[in-house]
Amino acid sequence: MTRILECNLHATGECPADWDKLPLAGEHDIRVCTVCLKAVYRCPNAEDAKLRLAAGHRAAVEE
């Protein structure tokens, strides 16, 4: 399962969307969230995800 991190739309920070079901955004590791309409980048590890989040992007990491 690929979990979307730090969703701003929910108090829990957990995104209700399923990354695997989101529409592609041009590349296989980028999808568009149908809830917040932002690009979500699949990251290979938690460190890369933290960098994406720090840059203001949405990030997802496989668990």
Residue, then its C-alpha position, 0 to 999 in steps of 0.5 A: m500500500t502507498r500512503i499519502l502523507e500529511c493531508n491538509l484537508h483532514a484533521t488526522g493528516e491521513c488522506p482518504a484517497d488511495w494513491d494506486k487509484l489516483p489518475l496519472a499526472g504524466e509520469h508513473d510516480i506522479r498522480v493527481c489527488t481527486v480530493c485536493l487536486k494537487a500532484v502527489y509524488r510517490c517517493p522511494n523512501a521516507e527521507d525523499a518524502k520529507l524533502r518533497l513535503a518540505a518543498g510544499h509538495r504532496a508525497a506518498v511512500e510505500e509501506 
